[in-house]
Amino acid sequence: MNMAGPLLPPVRGRVDADGRLIEAEQRLHDLNARAGGSIGAPIAVPSIATIARLARRLGILVSRAVVAADGDDDVELWVRAEPDSSGVRLAITGWRIRTPWQPGGAAQQRDGDFLRSTGEWLWEVDGALRLTYISLSAGARYGFDAAGLLGQPLTKLFALGEDGEGNFPILGGAALQKGFSGQRAMVRATGHRFKLSATPRTDESGAFAGFIGAAEPIAEDPKIASYMPQADAATAAFAARLDQALHGPLDRIIANADSISAKAEGPLRQDYADYAADIATAGRHLAALVDDLVDLQFVERPDFAVAADALDLADVARRAAGLLAVRAAEAQVRIDKPAPEETLPATGEFRRALQVLVNLIGNAVRYSPPDGMVWIRVEREADICAVIVADQGKGIAHADQERIFEKFERVDPREPGGSGLGLYIARRLARAMGGDVTVDSAPGQGARFVFTLPCQKE
């Protein structure tokens, strides 16, 4: 029995499409009024306004902890912002006066922090085990739609498994409202395996309010084993150290810079907010470069090999488009992807095919003009299955069409873009799976990239 007392209902409100607070229950109304706001005017509490704007801009549920000034005090809130057709719905819990800083937590808390620090990426769930946060790079790296999973049950992302004693540590943690470690989990979309660890969080009444956790790859994961074969231990170790040493710090830099840019902690001069946005952009560029360098270590090894599994190439294309939906929306580019009922049975490795298509579609989005369109089509000719990615960019001259598949080569190095490794790696991966990546383009007529794989034998 939970002896922590009744869980207080959230304080609700509504923001219209222009960021004005149009509905507010009493506690939110009073907090906003003390900050100088009123019903019908923009939200006057900067941290809440930031979450509402972010949810509206991304078009997804955003849920996170914030601190708001309330007179001479600071109050800790948990803000849940869910966009709809006319604005954003707010549900706010917490309402806890911020306590002074205290050195060091209890040993159990420090153990939990250590468990999370060993993970490769972070996740958070609410009291009903619904996902409220997933690290920026996790979805692209492991082949799932991170943005689309927010607000969904944790089990939508992971299939949970028993530990060595036949237990499910996460269930024990939820029942006892304690931290846990060693929970085996498999990403449903791709089969990648992890061990999960987490520490609990509580609401203002002390009741269980979810977990803040980390995911650590399982070394014996066959997919990871195929990605990091042991024949060249030095190369594998270097790539692993590079990935681990840089991705964690970069993820934190990006997250903090985004928070500063969004003015999540309160008012900030616009030029400083712009600097923070530049830092976040540079951090994402470096993170992508790290990914490319790690991949380059493996695709150039003589023993590099990929799996020859059955996959649906149309489904892979839809998933890749989903992973790039937010980037496309920010660039004001539409993606026309294959219809849900379309299928194209092919042979290849799911994760690598997804990686190729994320690269091709990402390039198409990057080089498309505002209000442009990226078309993704699937076709079969004899025993060859193909995904065609076409854009409305400025095109590629015939003389450059082979050069762009070489290492560190780009059509115009003066333009913002990637490392010059993406297409080189994409073609190496496609050819390792028995397919290819080719381009057909002309200046002023956009680009048309074709990714092929062997079709499944009927």
Beta strands, then each sheet from edge to edge (+ up, - down):
strand 1: 11-16
strand 2: 21-24
strand 3: 62-70
strand 4: 73-84
strand 5: 87-97
strand 6: 121-125
strand 7: 131-134
strand 8: 158-161
strand 9: 180-187
strand 10: 193-202
strand 11: 208-217
strand 12: 309-312
strand 13: 334-336
strand 14: 345-348
strand 15: 373-381
strand 16: 384-390
strand 17: 436-441
strand 18: 447-454
sheet 1: 2+ 1- 5+ 4- 3+
sheet 2: 7+ 6- 11+ 10- 9+ 8-
sheet 3: 12+ 14-
sheet 4: 13+ 15+ 16- 18+ 17-
end
